Amino acid sequence: MTNHTCLNCQHKISNNFCSHCGQKTSTHRYSLKHFFAHDFIHGIFHFDSGFFYTIKELFTRPGHSVREFIQGKRVKHFNYFAIVVLLLTMIYLISKWGKVDITELLNKESVSGLSKVLKDYSKITNFLIVPINALFSYLIFRKSKQNYTENLIINIFLLAGMLVFRFLLYGTLLFSTNLELFNAMNVTFVGLTFIYIIIFYYQYFKAFSFTKAALIRKILIIAILILITKQGVNMLINQLGLLYLH
């Protein structure tokens, strides 16, 4: 039954949505059935409009879908901040459920500072590289006339795609404690991440007035810069962790 007064802003309504604030007119009391079936399953995991839809788009047409999002096609996509936070939470949980702590598979001394920082500030440290990457893409692809804020959003979506690879890497710890297997998987995912960055930027910026040769050159430059910067930021965080966290 359609309400005649919006429960959110009290304006008079006659359609399925309030023309003043946009809330649905089908608002009703919460129940366990509505909580799980609608707000949780539909709101987050609905394939056509939520978390899985955005993940699907990021791995079937990453650059195209993000460009469409920037240009205004946003209804079906999961919030770009929320998807990164959710992926980081999933990575944290899967690392805790693994058969062994990831630091035990690495040189403890070389990553001890980084581990200390990531323990309490993983969300901040992962977002830290986004403004740097956004500056790279803003300058390298400035001919596209995408402003810096748009480049921030582009690179948050890129981070989400990269975090999926990390999630899959950490997932190997659920099944094995083999150091050689983990190192091989790590190298594989670094390579896949590099390829993903190239595809992501190529799809996004191919719609603008770049020649194919110039576009490929710019993409290779930014892909290398991103991987080098990520390693540099991790080394800096590791040193800060060693100095200030005990």
Secondary structure, 3 states (H helix, E strand, C coil): CCCCECCCCCCECCCCECCCCCCECCCCCCCHHHHHHHHHHHHHHCCCCEHHHHHHHHHHCHHHHHHHHHCCCCCCECCHHHHHHHHHHHHHHHHHHCCCCHHHHCCHHHHHHHHHHHHHHHHHHHHHHHHHHHHHHHHHCHHHCCCHHHHHHHHHHHHHHHHHHHHHHHHHHHCCCCHHHHHHHHHHHHHHHHHHHHHHHHHHHCCCCCCHHHHHHHHHHHHHHHHHHHHHHHHHHHHHHHHHCC
